[in-house]
Every structure is written in structure tokens, then in C-alpha cells.
Amino acid sequence: MKLNRIASTLLVAGLALGATASHADGLKFFPGLQSGFKFEPTLAISAGVMGAPSSNDDTLFVYGLDFNMNCGLIQTPDNRIRTHVQINHTDESGIKATSFELSPRYTLPLGGGFSVGAGPVLAAVMADNGRNNETLFGYGAVAGANYRKGMYYSGIDVRYLNTGETSGVSFENWAILAKVGINF
């Protein structure tokens, strides 16, 4: 039930930010195809802890990569939607899993290079529980805080991911990830 509380909190945060985004005038569709659009990409390494009920341990070490940029599919006039593509991996306590996650996030600048954001997560998770391995569809929510200054980037995410169960393999989990990288 702890995961349900985390998911509920992330969902409420996402809805609150989404309500702000829904009032934005002048949404642009496919701005990445227009001249002058700036993707402003960032590449970061990430590491943190993950909790998965299917594991034999309370927390697992997780690490990966985070690539994020201004969203080229739909965008607000002030470029507040950023798309994060993450690859995360864990191999502990009888669980081996690699997830490929796509997360568009509505962000709010706080000033001084700081911002917060939240949004949905869609994922493909290759999970192996020691008996079977399957590729699972995952969905969830994420909230995060970021700091950008020149080429320096750092951030922290709190993410919940739910997966179905196939052949006795499931990988519902939550994660807290710290990130550090460079802005291009």
C-alpha cells in the first residue's frame, strides 16, 4: 500500500501542474519541425534507490542515463514541456531489470536555474526474476526538481512505475534518482 500512496502523491502533483499547463495559450504542435526551435538537450548519469515488491530486499540500487530536451511534439509558448528519455538498470536480490522510459513533463521555472516538473511515464521493462524473463509494459508518474547553469545540470526525480504480470514476472516499483550531467 506504500506504493499506492506514492503513486497518489505523484498523480496529484502531475494533475496540479497539468491544470496550470491546460490554461496555457498558444500551444504549438510539432514545433521541432519549425526553424528556430531550440531543443536544448541535456545528458546525465543517474543513480539512486528503487523499491520493488517482487524483490527479496527493501531497496535496490539503480543506475542509468537520462536524456532530456524541449519537447518537439507539443510545446507551450515559453518552452515549459521537456521530454525525458531514461534507461535504468538494477541487478540485485534476485531481480534483474532494465527499463526504457519516456516521460514528457510540464516544468515550472523557480528562478536562478531551478525548476520543478511532473508528468506521466510510459516504459518497456525487460525483467528477469530468476525463473522467467519478460518484456513488460509500464506506466506511472514522475515529479522532479532540476538545476541548470551554463553547461552544468543536476536533478532529482521521484518516480512510480506499474507493470502488468506476464508468466509470473512483474516489476511494479518506485525510484528516487539523483542525476548529474551536461547541457548542450
N, C-alpha and C positions, 0 to 999 in steps of 0.2 A: 504494500500500500504506500510505502515511501516513494516509489517511482510515480505513483498516481499524483501525489502532492506536488512533486517536482514538475510533472507534465502540466498540471493545472496552473501552476505559477507561471511557467513559460508561456502557456496559451493565453493567459490573461495579459501578460506583458506584450505579447505579439498583437493581441486584439487592440490594446490601448494604442500602440504605435501605429497599427493599421488604420484605426479610426482617424488618427491625425493625417495619415497618408491619403485617406479617401477624400479629404477635403482639399487636396492639392489641385489647383487649377493648372490646366495645360499639360496633362500627361502626354509624353511623347512615346510613340510606338516605333520600334526599330531605329532608335537614334544612332546605333552603332553603324548603320549604313549611310549616315549623313556625314558630309565633310565637316571637319572641325570638332567632331565628337572626341573627347579625351577619355580613354579607358582608365588611365591612371592605375596600372596594375601593381600588385604587391605580392611578394613571395615570402613565406615564412615557414620555419620549422615549428612544430608544436609538440608538447609533452604534457602529460597530466595523469589523472586517475579516472578510472571507469568502474562502475558498479554494474554487474550483470547477474540477475538471479540464477542463471543457468551455470554459473561458475562455482567452484568449490571454495572461493575466497570472497571476502567482503569487497575488496578493491583490487583492481588490476592496473598495472602500468600500461599506458597507451601513448603512442608517439605517431607523428606523421608530418604531413605537409599541408599548408593552407595557401591557396592561390585565390586572391580576390581582386575585383575590379569594378568600376562603374558598370552597371547593367546595360548591355547593348540592345536588350529586347523591349524593355519598358522603363521609362525614366521620368522623374519629376523635373520641373524646370531648373531646380537647383542641385541636381545630381545626388539625391539622397538614397537611391537604391543601389546597393552594392551586392554583387553575386560572389559568393564564396564557394569554391570547389575544394573539398578536403579529402585527403586519403589518410585514414587512420588505421593503425595496426596494434594488435595485442597478441601475446602468446604466453599465457600464464595459467596456472591452476586448471589444466586440462582443457582449456579453451584456446583456440587459435582463430582469429578473425581479422579480416581486412575489409574496411568499408570505403566505398566511394560515395561521397555525399555532395549534394547540390543544395545550396541554401541562399536564396535571394533574401536580403534583409533591408528593411527600411531603417535608415540611420538618422539620428538627431545630433548635430554638432553641439558640443558644450563649450567650445572656445579653447584656445591655447593648444589646439591639435587633438583634443579629446573628443570622442563621440561614443554614443551608445546605439545599439541596434537590435532588432529582433525580427524573426521570420520563421517560415516553415523549413523543414528539411526533408528531402527525398533521397533515398540511398539504395545502393545494392551492396549487400553484405555477404562476403564469402566466409562462412563459418564452419568450423570443424570442432565437434565436441569429443573427439577421440573415438567415437563409434561410427559416426556418419559425417559427411560434409555436404553442404548445400549452399546455393546462392539464394539469398532471401531478399525480398523487397522490404524496405524500411521507410518509415515516415515519422515525423516528430516535429519538435520546435526547438529553437535556439535563441538565446539572448547573449549579448556580448558587449564588451567595452573595448575601445581601441584608442591608441595614441599614435599619431603620425607627425613627424617633424623632419623636414628635409627627406633624406633617404631612410631614416630610422622608422621602424614600425614595431609596435608591440601590442598585445591584446590578451584578453581572457574571454573564454566562452563557457557557458553552461548549457549543455545540450541533452535532450531526451530523445531516444530513438526506439520505436516499437517495430518489431518484425513479426511476421506470422510464423507458424511452425510447419516445417516440412520434414518428413522422415525422422521425426524426433529431434530435429535441430531447430532451435530458436535462439535469438540473441537480442532480446529486449535489454536496453542498457541506458544509463545516464553517464555523462562525462563532464569533467571540468578540465579544460585545456588552457595552458598558457602558451603564447605564441611570441616569437621574435623574428624579425626579418627585415627586408629592404623594400622600399618604394622605388619604382622605376619612373 
